[in-house]
Amino acid sequence: MSWEGRFLSKASKELLLKTVAQALPNHAMSVFLLPLKTCKSLESIMSKYWCQSSKQSRRVSWMSWNKLCRHKHKGGLGFKDLRQHNIALLGKQAWRLLVHDSTLVSKVFKARYFPNGSFLSASLGNNPSYVWRSIFEAKDLIMAGARRSIASGIQTSILGYPWLPDVEDPYVHSIHPGLVNQTVASLIIPLPEIVQTDCWSWSKDCTGLYSVKSAYGWLQNQTNVPGLDTGFWKVFWKIKVQPKVLQFAWRALTDTLATKVQLTTKHVYVNKLCIFCNMAEETIMHVLVQCPYAMSCWHRSSLNVVSTVLSARTHLYQWQNAQQTKGEPPLSHFEVGREAEHWTKPTESMVKVNMDGATFEATNAFGYGFISRDTNGEIIEARYLARVGILHPKLLKCWA
């Protein structure tokens, strides 16, 4: 790359890499699978440009490219992992072969590679073209997210189709001869008003439509470290300041700021004493907060910690007063609890069933359950189920 990095801030470099360098190969990657070596070579060039401040300076890699490719809500900068992005783009072509099977391109590929089935049952075949070999690489991705939405059930076989509402395994596994060549319609009570046909849906997006964004996000979740604090970073990137200031704060929070102590961890041996006070080691906390020079800068700033906290507390009290009914005293914690939503018993000879579900992003899991009680509040039955994966809240409540 011939762009002069010394004239650009980190925020400008980030924008340049995302809008130019990573966007250039998109057209080729949507049809062809780039060799892994090529992807790594391109990522190496981008990483070098990101880390190096000038042609003469030594390049210091403060964070691995894999971590930089994490989503911004997971502590990274959202750079694209080219291999995974390539697979997600090819997945769009594979999805079209699966869903739009009446197009000319789909008919050609079907006649050549899967004449007796769908894309999900296709094999690589003998002497395949490079385009088919590339699209075939996205088969595992499509199989992980493709689900059959049942309407009449006539177009969906019981065996061999992913139609069960199960995140881990949506297929029916059985050797019972009575299920062979049987459709889901044989399991459903026929309703005359159903005129829709069965169709394919994408389970990784709440709309049911395949998108490169949702596919890439799912691929990222398979490789990223689980349990990262996403709440903090979501709030952090919404701060209304200049991008270069936000980028500087991110570097400070991720220990990638080039202080003297940080330089020694990268085998750049320098005097670790602070250049301003010459009394303590130049750590990130010291140079930004604890150093007398930094403290004097904070004192001269228009931002004051005490006044900021007092202002926030005043606004909180004003908001609380605005929520209260005019002329009424604020509710105590006990009264608030009494006003909260609570269980009410059903009418005589009736059974009440309560159900709910929840997702847990930190552990990549979800669960749902129900409890049924009679008029006296006695429990009749209660069940719960926990599974691996993340579902949309609306879909989760439907399952429950």
C-alpha positions as CSV (number, residue, x, y, z in Angstrom):
1,M,0.0,0.0,0.0
2,S,1.3,3.4,-0.9
3,W,-0.9,5.4,1.4
4,E,1.2,7.5,3.8
5,G,0.3,6.3,7.2
6,R,2.1,9.1,9.0
7,F,-0.4,11.6,7.8
8,L,-3.5,9.7,9.0
9,S,-4.9,9.1,12.5
10,K,-5.8,5.6,13.6
11,A,-9.5,6.4,13.1
12,S,-8.7,7.5,9.5
13,K,-6.7,4.3,8.9
14,E,-9.6,2.2,10.2
15,L,-12.0,4.0,7.8
16,L,-9.5,3.6,4.8
17,L,-9.0,-0.1,5.4
18,K,-12.7,-0.9,5.8
19,T,-14.0,1.2,2.9
20,V,-11.1,0.6,0.4
21,A,-8.7,-2.3,1.1
22,Q,-11.3,-4.7,2.4
23,A,-14.0,-3.8,-0.1
24,L,-11.8,-4.2,-3.2
25,P,-11.9,-8.1,-3.4
26,N,-15.6,-8.3,-2.6
27,H,-16.7,-8.9,-6.2
28,A,-14.2,-11.7,-6.7
29,M,-14.9,-13.3,-3.3
30,S,-18.6,-13.4,-4.1
31,V,-18.0,-16.0,-6.9
32,F,-14.6,-17.5,-6.2
33,L,-12.9,-18.9,-3.1
34,L,-9.6,-17.1,-2.6
35,P,-6.7,-19.4,-1.6
36,L,-6.1,-19.3,2.1
37,K,-2.5,-18.1,1.5
38,T,-3.8,-15.2,-0.5
39,C,-6.2,-14.2,2.3
40,K,-3.4,-14.3,4.8
41,S,-1.1,-12.3,2.6
42,L,-3.7,-9.6,2.1
43,E,-4.4,-9.5,5.9
44,S,-0.7,-9.3,6.6
45,I,-0.4,-6.2,4.3
46,M,-3.4,-4.6,6.0
47,S,-2.0,-5.4,9.5
48,K,1.4,-4.0,8.6
49,Y,-0.2,-0.8,7.3
50,W,-2.4,-0.5,10.5
51,C,0.6,-1.0,12.9
52,Q,3.3,1.0,11.1
53,S,3.3,4.8,11.6
54,S,5.9,5.6,8.9
55,K,8.2,3.8,6.5
56,Q,11.2,4.4,8.7
57,S,9.8,3.3,12.0
58,R,9.7,-0.2,13.3
59,R,6.4,-1.9,13.1
60,V,5.0,-3.0,16.5
61,S,1.9,-5.2,16.5
62,W,0.0,-4.3,19.6
63,M,-2.9,-6.7,19.0
64,S,-3.2,-9.7,16.8
65,W,-5.2,-9.4,13.6
66,N,-7.7,-12.1,14.8
67,K,-8.6,-9.9,17.8
68,L,-8.8,-6.8,15.6
69,C,-11.3,-8.7,13.5
70,R,-13.7,-9.2,16.4
71,H,-16.9,-7.2,16.4
72,K,-16.6,-3.7,18.1
73,H,-19.1,-5.0,20.7
74,K,-16.6,-7.7,21.6
75,G,-13.5,-5.5,22.1
76,G,-12.2,-5.5,18.5
77,L,-12.4,-3.0,15.7
78,G,-14.6,-5.0,13.3
79,F,-12.1,-5.6,10.5
80,K,-13.1,-8.4,8.2
81,D,-11.6,-11.8,8.5
82,L,-11.2,-12.3,4.7
83,R,-11.6,-16.1,4.8
84,Q,-14.9,-16.0,6.7
85,H,-16.1,-13.1,4.7
86,N,-15.4,-15.0,1.5
87,I,-17.4,-18.0,2.8
88,A,-20.3,-15.7,3.8
89,L,-20.3,-14.1,0.3
90,L,-20.2,-17.6,-1.4
91,G,-23.0,-18.6,0.9
92,K,-25.3,-16.1,-0.8
93,Q,-24.7,-17.9,-4.1
94,A,-25.3,-21.3,-2.4
95,W,-28.5,-19.9,-0.9
96,R,-29.8,-18.9,-4.3
97,L,-29.2,-22.3,-5.7
98,L,-31.2,-23.7,-2.8
99,V,-34.1,-21.3,-2.7
100,H,-34.4,-20.1,-6.4
101,D,-34.2,-23.5,-8.0
102,S,-36.1,-22.4,-11.1
103,T,-33.5,-20.0,-12.4
104,L,-31.3,-20.9,-15.3
105,V,-28.1,-20.9,-13.3
106,S,-29.7,-23.2,-10.7
107,K,-31.0,-25.6,-13.3
108,V,-27.5,-25.8,-14.9
109,F,-25.8,-26.6,-11.6
110,K,-28.6,-29.0,-10.5
111,A,-28.3,-30.9,-13.8
112,R,-24.5,-31.2,-13.4
113,Y,-24.0,-31.7,-9.7
114,F,-27.2,-32.7,-7.8
115,P,-29.8,-34.0,-10.4
116,N,-31.7,-36.1,-7.8
117,G,-31.8,-33.7,-4.8
118,S,-31.2,-30.2,-3.6
119,F,-28.0,-28.3,-2.8
120,L,-28.0,-29.7,0.7
121,S,-27.6,-33.2,-0.6
122,A,-25.1,-32.3,-3.3
123,S,-21.5,-33.7,-3.4
124,L,-18.4,-32.2,-4.9
125,G,-18.5,-34.6,-7.8
126,N,-15.9,-35.6,-10.3
127,N,-13.8,-32.9,-12.1
128,P,-15.8,-30.0,-10.7
129,S,-15.5,-26.4,-12.0
130,Y,-13.7,-23.9,-9.8
131,V,-16.9,-21.9,-9.4
132,W,-18.7,-25.0,-8.1
133,R,-15.8,-26.0,-5.9
134,S,-15.9,-22.4,-4.4
135,I,-19.7,-22.5,-3.8
136,F,-19.5,-25.9,-2.3
137,E,-17.2,-24.6,0.4
138,A,-20.2,-22.7,1.8
139,K,-22.3,-25.9,2.1
140,D,-21.5,-26.4,5.8
141,L,-22.6,-22.8,6.5
142,I,-25.9,-23.2,4.6
143,M,-26.6,-26.6,6.4
144,A,-26.1,-24.9,9.7
145,G,-28.6,-22.1,9.1
146,A,-31.1,-23.5,6.5
147,R,-34.5,-24.5,8.0
148,R,-37.7,-25.6,6.3
149,S,-40.7,-23.5,7.2
150,I,-43.7,-25.7,7.2
151,A,-47.1,-24.6,5.8
152,S,-49.0,-27.4,4.2
153,G,-46.1,-29.9,4.7
154,I,-46.6,-31.4,1.2
155,Q,-43.3,-30.2,-0.2
156,T,-41.2,-31.4,2.7
157,S,-40.1,-35.0,3.4
158,I,-40.0,-36.2,7.0
159,L,-36.5,-37.6,6.5
160,G,-33.6,-35.6,5.0
161,Y,-35.0,-32.1,5.6
162,P,-34.1,-29.7,8.5
163,W,-37.6,-28.9,9.6
164,L,-37.6,-29.6,13.3
165,P,-37.4,-26.5,15.6
166,D,-34.1,-27.6,17.1
167,V,-31.0,-25.4,16.9
168,E,-28.5,-28.3,17.2
169,D,-30.1,-31.0,15.1
170,P,-33.2,-30.1,13.1
171,Y,-33.3,-33.5,11.2
172,V,-35.4,-36.5,12.0
173,H,-33.2,-39.6,12.6
174,S,-35.1,-42.8,12.2
175,I,-34.8,-46.2,10.4
176,H,-38.6,-46.8,10.6
177,P,-39.7,-47.9,7.1
178,G,-43.0,-46.2,7.5
179,L,-41.3,-42.8,7.3
180,V,-39.5,-43.3,4.0
181,N,-40.9,-41.1,1.2
182,Q,-43.4,-39.6,3.6
183,T,-44.0,-35.9,3.8
184,V,-44.6,-33.7,6.9
185,A,-48.2,-33.3,5.7
186,S,-48.9,-36.8,6.9
187,L,-48.2,-35.7,10.4
188,I,-50.3,-32.6,10.4
189,I,-54.1,-32.3,10.8
190,P,-55.2,-31.0,7.4
191,L,-56.6,-27.5,7.5
192,P,-58.4,-26.3,4.3
193,E,-57.5,-22.6,4.7
194,I,-53.7,-23.3,4.4
195,V,-52.7,-22.4,0.8
196,Q,-49.1,-21.5,1.4
197,T,-46.3,-23.8,0.3
198,D,-43.3,-24.9,2.4
199,C,-40.3,-22.7,1.9
200,W,-36.7,-22.3,3.1
201,S,-35.8,-19.8,5.8
202,W,-32.5,-18.7,7.3
203,S,-32.4,-19.4,11.0
204,K,-29.5,-17.0,11.8
205,D,-31.6,-13.9,11.0
206,C,-35.0,-13.0,12.5
207,T,-36.3,-12.1,9.1
208,G,-35.7,-15.6,7.8
209,L,-33.7,-14.2,4.8
210,Y,-30.1,-14.9,4.1
211,S,-27.7,-12.0,4.5
212,V,-23.9,-11.9,4.3
213,K,-23.9,-9.9,7.6
214,S,-25.8,-12.6,9.6
215,A,-23.7,-15.4,8.0
216,Y,-20.5,-13.6,8.8
217,G,-21.6,-12.9,12.3
218,W,-22.4,-16.5,12.9
219,L,-19.0,-17.6,11.6
220,Q,-17.4,-15.1,13.9
221,N,-19.2,-16.4,16.9
222,Q,-17.9,-19.9,16.2
223,T,-14.3,-18.8,16.5
224,N,-14.4,-15.9,19.0
225,V,-13.8,-16.4,22.7
226,P,-17.2,-16.7,24.5
227,G,-18.0,-14.7,27.6
228,L,-16.6,-11.4,26.4
229,D,-18.2,-8.3,28.0
230,T,-20.3,-6.9,25.2
231,G,-22.4,-4.5,27.3
232,F,-19.5,-2.1,28.1
233,W,-18.3,-1.9,24.5
234,K,-21.8,-1.3,23.1
235,V,-22.1,1.8,25.3
236,F,-18.5,2.8,24.7
237,W,-18.8,3.1,20.9
238,K,-22.0,5.2,21.2
239,I,-20.1,8.0,23.0
240,K,-20.5,11.3,21.0
241,V,-16.9,12.4,20.5
242,Q,-14.6,12.6,17.5
243,P,-13.6,9.2,16.1
244,K,-9.9,9.8,16.7
245,V,-10.6,10.5,20.4
246,L,-12.7,7.3,20.7
247,Q,-9.9,5.4,19.0
248,F,-7.4,6.7,21.5
249,A,-9.7,5.7,24.4
250,W,-10.1,2.2,22.9
251,R,-6.3,1.8,22.7
252,A,-5.9,2.9,26.3
253,L,-8.6,0.4,27.5
254,T,-7.2,-2.5,25.5
255,D,-3.6,-1.9,26.7
256,T,-2.4,-1.1,23.1
257,L,-1.2,2.4,23.8
258,A,2.5,2.9,23.2
259,T,3.7,3.8,26.6
260,K,7.2,3.0,27.7
261,V,6.1,0.1,29.9
262,Q,4.1,-1.3,27.0
263,L,7.1,-0.9,24.7
264,T,9.3,-3.1,26.9
265,T,6.7,-5.9,26.7
266,K,7.3,-5.8,22.9
267,H,11.1,-6.0,23.4
268,V,11.7,-2.3,22.8
269,Y,14.0,-1.5,25.7
270,V,13.8,2.1,26.8
271,N,13.9,4.0,30.1
272,K,10.6,3.2,31.7
273,L,10.4,6.4,33.8
274,C,7.8,9.0,32.9
275,I,9.2,11.8,30.7
276,F,7.1,14.4,32.5
277,C,7.6,13.7,36.2
278,N,10.6,11.3,36.1
279,M,9.3,9.7,39.3
280,A,7.2,6.7,38.2
281,E,7.0,4.2,35.4
282,E,5.1,5.4,32.4
283,T,2.1,3.1,32.4
284,I,-1.2,3.9,30.7
285,M,-2.9,4.7,34.0
286,H,0.1,6.9,35.1
287,V,0.5,8.9,32.0
288,L,-3.3,9.6,31.6
289,V,-4.4,9.9,35.2
290,Q,-1.8,9.6,38.0
291,C,1.1,11.8,36.6
292,P,1.2,15.3,38.2
293,Y,1.3,16.8,34.7
294,A,-1.8,14.8,33.7
295,M,-3.6,15.8,36.9
296,S,-2.8,19.5,36.3
297,C,-4.3,19.1,32.8
298,W,-7.5,17.5,34.2
299,H,-7.8,20.4,36.8
300,R,-7.5,23.0,34.0
301,S,-10.1,21.2,31.9
302,S,-13.7,22.3,31.9
303,L,-14.7,18.8,32.8
304,N,-14.9,18.3,36.6
305,V,-15.6,15.0,38.2
306,V,-17.5,16.4,41.2
307,S,-19.7,18.8,39.1
308,T,-20.4,16.0,36.6
309,V,-21.6,13.6,39.3
310,L,-23.7,16.3,41.0
311,S,-25.3,17.3,37.7
312,A,-26.1,13.6,36.9
313,R,-27.6,13.2,40.3
314,T,-29.8,16.3,39.8
315,H,-31.0,15.1,36.5
316,L,-31.8,11.7,38.1
317,Y,-33.9,13.3,40.8
318,Q,-35.7,15.5,38.2
319,W,-36.5,12.4,36.2
320,Q,-37.8,10.5,39.2
321,N,-40.0,13.4,40.2
322,A,-41.4,13.6,36.6
323,Q,-42.4,10.0,36.8
324,Q,-44.5,10.5,39.9
325,T,-48.1,11.5,39.9
326,K,-48.7,15.1,40.7
327,G,-49.4,15.7,44.4
328,E,-48.6,12.1,45.4
329,P,-45.5,11.2,47.5
330,P,-43.0,8.8,46.0
331,L,-43.7,5.1,46.5
332,S,-41.7,3.1,49.0
333,H,-39.9,0.0,47.8
334,F,-42.7,-2.1,49.5
335,E,-45.4,-0.3,47.6
336,V,-43.6,-0.5,44.4
337,G,-43.4,-4.3,44.9
338,R,-47.1,-4.5,45.5
339,E,-47.8,-2.6,42.3
340,A,-45.5,-4.8,40.2
341,E,-46.9,-7.6,38.0
342,H,-47.7,-10.8,39.9
343,W,-49.5,-14.1,39.4
344,T,-53.2,-14.2,39.7
345,K,-55.1,-17.4,40.1
346,P,-57.5,-18.7,37.3
347,T,-61.2,-19.0,37.6
348,E,-62.8,-22.1,39.0
349,S,-62.1,-25.4,37.1
350,M,-59.5,-23.7,34.9
351,V,-55.8,-24.3,34.6
352,K,-53.3,-21.5,34.1
353,V,-50.1,-22.0,32.2
354,N,-47.3,-19.5,32.4
355,M,-44.3,-19.7,30.0
356,D,-41.2,-17.7,29.2
357,G,-37.8,-17.9,27.6
358,A,-34.4,-16.2,27.9
359,T,-31.2,-16.0,26.0
360,F,-27.7,-15.9,27.5
361,E,-25.2,-14.4,25.1
362,A,-22.3,-14.8,27.4
363,T,-22.6,-18.6,27.3
364,N,-24.2,-18.9,23.8
365,A,-27.3,-20.6,25.2
366,F,-31.0,-20.2,25.5
367,G,-33.7,-21.8,27.6
368,Y,-37.5,-21.8,28.0
369,G,-40.0,-23.4,30.3
370,F,-43.6,-23.5,31.5
371,I,-45.5,-24.0,34.7
372,S,-49.2,-25.0,35.1
373,R,-51.2,-24.3,38.2
374,D,-54.8,-24.9,39.3
375,T,-57.3,-22.5,41.0
376,N,-55.6,-22.9,44.4
377,G,-52.1,-22.2,43.0
378,E,-51.0,-25.8,43.3
379,I,-48.4,-26.8,40.7
380,I,-49.7,-29.4,38.2
381,E,-46.8,-29.7,35.9
382,A,-43.5,-27.7,35.2
383,R,-40.9,-28.3,32.6
384,Y,-37.8,-26.4,31.3
385,L,-35.3,-26.9,28.5
386,A,-31.9,-25.4,27.9
387,R,-30.1,-25.6,24.5
388,V,-26.9,-24.2,22.9
389,G,-27.3,-21.3,20.5
390,I,-29.0,-17.9,20.3
391,L,-32.6,-17.4,19.2
392,H,-34.6,-14.2,18.6
393,P,-36.8,-13.4,21.7
394,K,-40.0,-13.6,19.7
395,L,-39.2,-17.0,18.3
396,L,-38.1,-18.2,21.7
397,K,-41.5,-17.2,23.2
398,C,-43.3,-19.1,20.4
399,W,-41.2,-22.2,21.3
400,A,-42.1,-21.9,24.9
